[in-house]
Amino acid sequence: MGSPEESVIEILQQNEIDMVATLPCDRIKNLLPLITNNFFEIPLTREENGIGICAGAYMAGGKPAMVIQSTGLGNMINALESLNITCNIPLPILASWRGVYKEGIEAQKPLGEHLPGILDGAGIVYTIIDDPDKLYQLDYGILDAYENMRPHVILFSPKVWEGSTCTTWSEKELVVPEERSLDITFKSTIQKPQMIRFDAIAAITPLLDDEIVVANIGVPCKELYALRDRDLNYYMFGSMGLVSSIGLGLALKSERKVVVLDGDGSLLMNPNALVEIARMDPSNLTIVALDNGAYGSTGSQETVTAKFLDLELLARGCGIENTVKVHTKEGVENAVSNALGTDRLTFIHVVLKPGNSDSPNIPLSPVEVTERFMDALRC
């Protein structure tokens, strides 16, 4: 019989998991190298990003899982509720459970001790594995997630690894950062905006053929639906900040071009998404940042992009090299046409005036949107 870490890998493989999004924990440091060596891995900078990436990958036909520390569940609950549970998107989450068993860090204890109650209150199904003899329950957790179309958290007590002989992690093999140079020449002028978001989306929709489009929550979704509803449009109903993460997951698992209609408020809430996107560098992904300097769907309250922050520079700083800024309808058309005609990750910063159209609500439920979208991806 192999080590507990090797048993986990075997169970994941038997369940045909094909992508694993990870964030490290000291208690599973011998498991993580095995993940890297056996699966397509997405190293995360924030756990919530993994939810969006895995959702996109699943909708495109993948079978993802997450491996994280349990503390990350604290910033994941809203996304699990508003995306996975609302849209029937499965996700097994293997979480190293801190704060309970032989925990030496006081800050880990409050969340760790209350975590089962928090998950119960949120209606999120979970399984506790507190002994190597119970590792077979991981198989049940993965099966439950995919058969019942929901997230399933598997909490691994540190006791599971306590007697392990697995030694895949070693300080002698730590990756030393390479010497490198960085030269960014960036000169930016943000001109007085001429369009509102509706105008920019109206310039994009005639250019679409068989591309995937993922639209940010709220009014942007309604405007895209009113202008040109398509089965290949994915409309978000919640999980603010994850639209580009979903686009990344789709791009990694689909050969189609993927266009994300993101916004300044969404990107400011989750700028980590740009780091993951730059690191994975999918050549079929275009991020259109519709920047009106406002939280448009909540009353157009001002964001920091109205006066201080340049989103194109943010994208450059995160590692996205191919960027452009546009202010006009013609600029939008040219930038999107160029992006769709090339195989290169692209970030398009569209400077807009605040303001919403009176587009009606989308007459489809989140589950209907998700099922229709997945059916279209199979064609």
Sequence and secondary structure as in RCSB ss.txt:
>XXXX:A:sequence
MGSPEESVIEILQQNEIDMVATLPCDRIKNLLPLITNNFFEIPLTREENGIGICAGAYMAGGKPAMVIQSTGLGN
MINALESLNITCNIPLPILASWRGVYKEGIEAQKPLGEHLPGILDGAGIVYTIIDDPDKLYQLDYGILDAYENMR
PHVILFSPKVWEGSTCTTWSEKELVVPEERSLDITFKSTIQKPQMIRFDAIAAITPLLDDEIVVANIGVPCKELY
ALRDRDLNYYMFGSMGLVSSIGLGLALKSERKVVVLDGDGSLLMNPNALVEIARMDPSNLTIVALDNGAYGSTGS
QETVTAKFLDLELLARGCGIENTVKVHTKEGVENAVSNALGTDRLTFIHVVLKPGNSDSPNIPLSPVEVTERFMD
ALRC
>XXXX:A:secstr
   HHHHHHHHHHHTT  EEEE   GGGTTTHHHHHHHSEEEE SSHHHHHHHHHHHHHTT  EEEEEEGGGGGG
THHHIIIIIIHHT  EEEEEE  SSSS   GGGHHHHHHHHHHHHHHT EEEEE SGGGTHHHHHHHHHHHHTTS
EEEEEE GGGGTT       GGG                       HHHHHHHHGGG SS EEEE TTHHHHHHH
HHH  TTEEE  S TT HHHHHHHHHHH SS EEEEEEHHHHHH THHHHHHHHH  TTEEEEEEE SEEGGGT 
EE GGGTT  HHHHHHHTT   EEEE SHHHHHHHHHHHHTSSS EEEEEE           SS HHHHHHHHHH
HHH 
